[in-house]
Amino acid sequence: MTLIVLLGQTCSGKSQMAIDLAKKLGSSWIVNCDSRQVYKYLNIGTAKVEGSWKNFGNLGKVFLYQDIPHFLIDFVDPRQTYSLYKFLQDWCNLFVSLSKHLPEFVILTGGTGLFARAIVKQYQLDEIKPEYETIFQKQKQILENQSLSELQKLISTYSTIRHINYSDFSNRRRLINRILRNFAEQNGWLEYKQIRYPNFDRTLQFAISVDQKILKERIWLRLNQRIASGLLDEVINLPLNQERLWNLGLEYRVSSLYLQGWLTETEWKQKLFQENCRYAKRQMTWLKKQPLVWINSLENLYSHIVQ
């Protein structure tokens, strides 16, 4: 098998290029590595492909779009949190459960670069030892009852926790996770369990290059398409509390502020646009640090794979 990693900024066209590539190569799977598209019901806000669950030959019931099977997408209850560790477990289990029906090419694509990097680098992570699970959960509950400002004040006292970016510092869930990990590390609650990764004959890593002015135009266009397609209705109908909506990312966070009356309609749209542009900028900063081959078209991508 060949693993093809296809990354890029938001609105760079990753999803459709992955589908077009799968059709061109044949015998291909697409595996999602977007941390929000794993969730059910988060369709418009995450720009999830408009697939559906169908029986597909020997693969059984899969998420199918344009006749291409997609995996690790649209399968987690949004009331649950989904971690990098869980993603890596699901990645490995996928190849075990379908070991008799593996394709020639696996195309890994999505907006969460860390998920892709963890697979390529074969991260080995840790988890809480069973004997400390109860005390860990008690500590987690204590932290969840604290406000954002209280958590920010607490984490600022830890000399062992450094380099927290603005996004993490403003996110309660991420702060809680960082503090909990600090507790676990300091108290010896963690144990390492080896993750057994699938084997690939080749691993090729690419990123889509897009002119940044054109990218901003695409972001604005897709934003208006999302709104017209019912973004607000999607947010309203999600069975989630305010805090969970806040933690699911910018479209859900900003839309919840509008629904609560904190933003006017114009402010809501403008903030969505600005936050998407900032997100794209952060993605580019991260992507430039990775060992990626930059491509600008399907033909360019295909030529690198078959050469």
C-alpha positions in Angstrom: 0.0 0.0 0.0 1.0 3.6 -0.6 0.0 6.3 2.0 -0.7 9.7 0.4 -1.0 12.5 2.9 -2.8 15.5 1.3 -3.0 18.6 3.5 -3.7 22.3 2.9 -5.4 25.4 4.4 -9.1 25.6 4.8 -10.8 26.2 1.5 -7.7 25.0 -0.5 -9.8 22.2 -2.1 -8.4 19.1 -0.2 -11.6 17.1 -0.1 -12.4 17.3 -3.8 -8.8 16.9 -4.9 -8.6 13.7 -2.7 -11.7 12.4 -4.4 -10.5 13.2 -7.9 -7.2 11.6 -7.1 -8.9 8.4 -5.8 -10.8 8.1 -9.0 -7.7 8.6 -11.1 -5.6 6.1 -9.1 -8.3 3.5 -8.6 -8.3 1.0 -5.7 -8.2 3.9 -3.1 -9.7 4.8 0.2 -10.0 8.3 1.6 -9.4 8.6 5.4 -10.4 11.8 7.2 -7.9 13.5 9.5 -10.1 16.5 10.4 -10.8 16.4 14.2 -14.3 17.9 13.7 -15.5 15.9 10.7 -15.3 12.7 12.8 -18.5 13.9 14.5 -22.0 13.2 13.3 -24.4 16.1 12.6 -21.5 18.6 12.2 -21.9 18.9 8.4 -22.2 22.5 7.2 -20.0 24.0 9.8 -17.1 21.6 9.1 -17.6 21.5 5.3 -18.0 17.8 5.5 -18.5 16.1 2.1 -22.1 15.3 1.4 -21.8 11.5 1.6 -24.1 8.9 3.2 -23.7 5.6 4.9 -24.2 2.7 2.4 -23.2 -0.9 2.0 -20.2 -1.1 -0.3 -19.1 -4.6 -1.4 -16.7 -6.4 1.0 -16.1 -3.2 3.0 -19.6 -3.4 4.5 -21.3 -0.2 5.6 -19.1 2.8 4.8 -19.5 6.6 4.4 -19.7 6.9 0.6 -19.3 10.0 -1.5 -18.9 10.1 -5.3 -18.5 6.3 -5.1 -15.3 6.6 -3.0 -15.3 5.1 0.5 -14.4 7.5 3.3 -13.3 6.4 6.7 -13.0 7.9 10.2 -15.7 10.4 9.3 -19.2 11.1 10.6 -19.2 8.4 13.3 -18.7 10.0 16.7 -21.5 11.4 18.9 -20.8 15.2 19.2 -21.6 15.1 22.9 -18.4 13.0 23.3 -14.9 14.3 23.1 -12.5 12.7 20.6 -8.8 12.7 21.3 -5.7 12.2 19.2 -5.1 8.9 21.1 -8.6 7.7 20.1 -8.0 8.7 16.5 -4.7 6.7 16.3 -6.5 3.7 17.8 -9.3 4.0 15.2 -6.7 4.4 12.4 -4.9 1.2 13.4 -8.2 -0.7 14.0 -9.4 0.2 10.6 -6.6 -1.7 8.8 -7.0 -4.6 11.1 -10.7 -5.0 10.7 -10.5 -4.7 6.9 -7.1 -6.4 6.5 -8.5 -8.8 3.7 -9.7 -5.9 1.6 -7.0 -3.3 1.7 -6.6 -0.9 -1.3 -3.4 0.0 -3.2 -3.7 3.7 -2.1 -4.8 5.3 1.1 -5.4 9.1 0.9 -5.2 10.8 4.3 -6.7 14.3 4.1 -8.2 16.9 6.4 -7.5 20.1 8.3 -6.0 18.7 11.5 -2.3 18.5 10.6 -1.4 17.1 14.0 -3.5 14.0 13.3 -1.7 13.4 10.0 1.7 14.1 11.5 1.0 11.6 14.4 0.3 8.9 11.8 3.4 9.6 9.7 5.6 9.8 12.7 3.9 6.9 14.4 3.4 8.6 17.7 3.3 6.5 20.8 1.1 8.1 23.4 0.1 7.3 26.9 -3.0 7.0 29.0 -4.1 7.0 32.6 -3.2 3.8 34.6 -6.4 2.0 35.7 -5.7 2.4 39.4 -5.6 6.2 39.0 -8.7 6.6 36.8 -11.1 7.5 39.7 -8.8 10.2 41.2 -8.2 11.5 37.6 -11.9 11.8 37.0 -12.4 13.6 40.3 -9.7 16.1 39.5 -11.2 16.6 36.0 -14.6 17.4 37.6 -13.0 20.0 39.9 -11.4 21.7 36.9 -14.6 21.6 34.9 -16.4 23.5 37.6 -13.9 26.4 37.3 -14.3 29.4 35.0 -12.0 30.2 32.2 -10.3 33.0 34.2 -9.7 30.6 37.1 -8.2 28.0 34.8 -6.0 30.6 33.2 -4.7 31.8 36.6 -4.1 28.2 37.7 -2.1 27.2 34.6 0.0 30.3 34.8 1.4 29.1 38.1 2.9 26.0 36.5 6.5 26.4 35.6 6.4 23.0 33.8 3.8 24.3 31.3 5.1 26.7 28.8 4.4 28.0 25.3 0.6 28.1 25.4 -0.7 29.8 22.3 -3.6 32.3 22.4 -6.0 29.8 21.0 -5.3 27.2 23.7 -5.2 29.8 26.5 -8.7 31.0 25.5 -10.2 27.5 25.3 -11.5 25.9 28.6 -11.3 22.3 27.3 -7.7 22.7 26.2 -6.6 24.3 29.4 -8.3 21.5 31.4 -6.5 19.0 29.3 -3.1 20.7 29.8 -3.6 21.0 33.6 -4.8 17.4 33.8 -1.8 16.2 31.9 0.5 18.1 34.2 -1.2 16.5 37.2 -0.8 13.0 35.6 2.8 13.5 34.7 3.8 14.9 38.1 2.0 12.1 40.0 3.0 9.2 37.9 -0.5 8.4 36.7 0.5 7.7 33.1 1.4 4.5 31.3 2.6 4.0 27.8 0.9 1.4 25.5 2.4 0.6 22.2 0.3 1.5 19.2 0.7 -1.0 16.3 0.6 1.0 13.1 -0.2 -0.5 9.7 2.7 -0.9 7.3 3.0 1.1 4.0 5.4 0.5 1.2 5.6 4.3 0.5 4.5 7.4 2.3 4.1 10.6 0.2 3.2 13.9 1.8 1.7 16.8 -0.1 0.2 20.2 0.6 -2.0 22.3 -1.8 -0.6 25.7 -2.7 -3.1 28.4 -3.2 -2.7 32.2 -3.8 -3.6 33.8 -0.5 -5.8 36.5 -2.2 -7.7 33.8 -4.0 -8.0 31.8 -0.8 -9.7 34.7 1.0 -12.1 35.0 -1.8 -12.9 31.3 -1.5 -13.4 31.6 2.3 -15.9 34.4 1.8 -17.8 32.5 -0.9 -17.9 29.3 1.1 -19.0 31.2 4.2 -22.0 32.6 2.3 -22.8 29.2 0.9 -22.7 27.7 4.4 -25.1 30.4 5.7 -27.5 29.8 2.8 -27.3 26.1 3.3 -28.6 26.4 6.9 -25.6 26.8 9.2 -27.7 28.5 11.9 -30.3 25.7 11.8 -27.5 23.2 12.1 -26.2 24.9 15.2 -29.7 25.3 16.7 -30.6 21.7 16.2 -27.4 20.2 17.7 -28.2 18.5 21.1 -25.4 20.3 22.8 -24.9 22.8 25.6 -23.3 26.1 25.2 -19.9 25.0 26.5 -19.8 22.1 24.1 -20.7 24.3 21.1 -17.9 26.7 22.1 -15.4 23.8 22.1 -16.4 22.6 18.6 -14.6 25.3 16.8 -15.1 28.7 15.3 -18.3 28.3 13.2 -20.2 26.9 16.2 -18.6 29.2 18.7 -19.3 32.4 16.7 -22.8 31.3 15.6 -23.7 30.6 19.2 -22.7 34.2 20.1 -25.0 35.5 17.4 -27.9 33.3 18.5 -27.4 34.6 22.1 -27.6 38.2 20.8 -24.0 39.1 21.4 -23.4 39.8 17.7 -25.5 41.5 15.0 -25.9 39.6 11.7 -23.3 41.7 10.1 -20.9 41.3 13.0 -21.5 37.5 12.9 -20.6 37.2 9.2 -17.6 39.4 9.5 -16.3 37.6 12.5 -16.8 34.2 10.8 -14.8 35.5 7.9 -12.0 37.0 10.0 -11.7 33.9 12.2 -11.5 31.6 9.1 -8.8 33.8 7.6 -6.8 33.7 10.9 -7.2 29.9 11.0 -5.9 29.6 7.5 -2.9 31.8 8.4 -2.1 29.5 11.4 -2.4 26.5 9.2 0.1 27.9 6.7 2.5 28.7 9.5 2.4 25.0 10.6 2.4 23.6 7.1 5.6 25.5 6.2 7.4 23.7 9.0 6.5 20.2 7.7 8.4 18.1 5.1 5.7 18.5 2.4 5.8 18.6 -1.4 3.7 21.6 -2.5 1.4 21.0 -5.4 -1.1 23.3 -7.2 -3.2 20.9 -9.3 -4.4 17.3 -9.6 -2.1 16.7 -12.5 0.8 18.0 -10.5 -0.1 15.8 -7.6 -0.6 12.7 -9.8 2.7 13.1 -11.6 4.6 13.0 -8.3 2.9 9.8 -7.3 3.4 7.8 -10.5 6.9 9.0 -11.3 
